[in-house]
């Protein structure tokens, strides 16, 4: 079974801290982020980001996000892996739904998707089960 989902999100908290800074080297940070989803996904999420910033302010990031919510009549949690970049006031990431990390109706669900935050947030997922 495959389900295509489109949703929007709003960042409700962003707590970013440097974990390594050196003169003349990329700044490395972590960020704990919470979001609220609406549309194809109804719920909330927590994400932990690792980011490396270039001198020009662009960044490369990886993250793990747990969404707790519903898709239609299905309810539970999904865990997403993000790999992306930030440039020109937009974050773009490729997403992978980590099979075996979901719960409830999403237990065993995998899939892929895309994220765009510019600054409003949109996510598209293809869930496979």
N, C-alpha and C positions, 0 to 999 in steps of 0.2 A: 504494500500500500504506500502511495506517495502523496504528499500533501504540500501544496505551494502556499506560503504565507507571506503577506505583506503587512508590516506594522510600522508605527511611528513610536518614538520614545522621547522622553524629556529627562535630562540629567537633573537629579534632585540634590546631589551632593558630589563634590570633587575635592579630594584631599590629597594633594600632590606634594611629595618631599624628595629632595635630592638624596641619593645614597652614595654618590661618588662625583666629586668635581675636582678637576685639575686645570691649572692655567694652560691654555692652548689645546685642551682636549674636550671631547664631547661631554656635555653634562648628562649624567644618568640619573633617572628618577623612577620612583614608584608612585602610583596613584590608586587610592581606594575610591571607587565610584559607585553611586547608586543611581538607578534609573526607574522610571515608571513607563510601562508599555501600554499602548492602546491600538485598537484596530484588530488585525489578525491574531495578535497576542494581547491578552489582558493580564497584567500582573506587574511585578517588580523584579529588580535584579541587583546583584552585587557583582562588581568586577574588580580584579586586581591587574593593573597595567605595569609593565616595565617599558621604559622609554629611553631612547638615546637621541639627544638633540644635536643637530649640526649647527655650525656658527651662524647660518642664515635663518635659524629659527624653525626649519623643517625638522621632522622627527620620524623615526621608525619605531614601531611599537609591537609588542605581543601582549596578549591578555587572556585570562580565563574568566568567563562570566557564567554565573548560575542565574537562570530565569526561573522564578516561581510564579506559576500562573496557569492560564488556560488558553487553549486553542479550540474554539468551538465547544464541544461537550467533553473534550479531553482535558484532564487536570493533572498537574504534577510539576516536576522540575526538569529543565534541560540545561546541559553544560555546553558552552560554546568556547572554542579556541579562536582567537582573533590574531591575524598577522596583517599589519598594515602600515600606512604612512600618513603623515600630516604635512600638508603644504597648502599655501594660498587659502588659509582659513577653512580648510576642509580635511576631515579625517576619512580615509577610505580603508576598508579591511575586507579580506577574504575570511569567511567563517567556516568552521567545521563543527558539526554537532557531534560531541564525543559519545559514541555508542557505548552503552554499559555504565554511563554516569548519570543517566536520567532516573527519575522516580515516578511512581504512580502510573498514569496512562502513558508516560514517555519512557518507561523502562525498556531498554533495548533499542530505542529509536536513534538513528544516525541521520546524517544529511550534510548539506553544504549551504552556503549563502553568501550574501554581501551586505556590508554596512556602509552608509554614507551619513556623515554628520557635518553639516555646512551652514550654520550651526544647528539647524533643526535636524532631528535624527530620523533616519529611515533604515529599516532592515528588511531583507527578503531572505526567506529560508525555504529550502526544499527538504522536507522531512521524509525519511525513508524507513519503512518498517515492513 
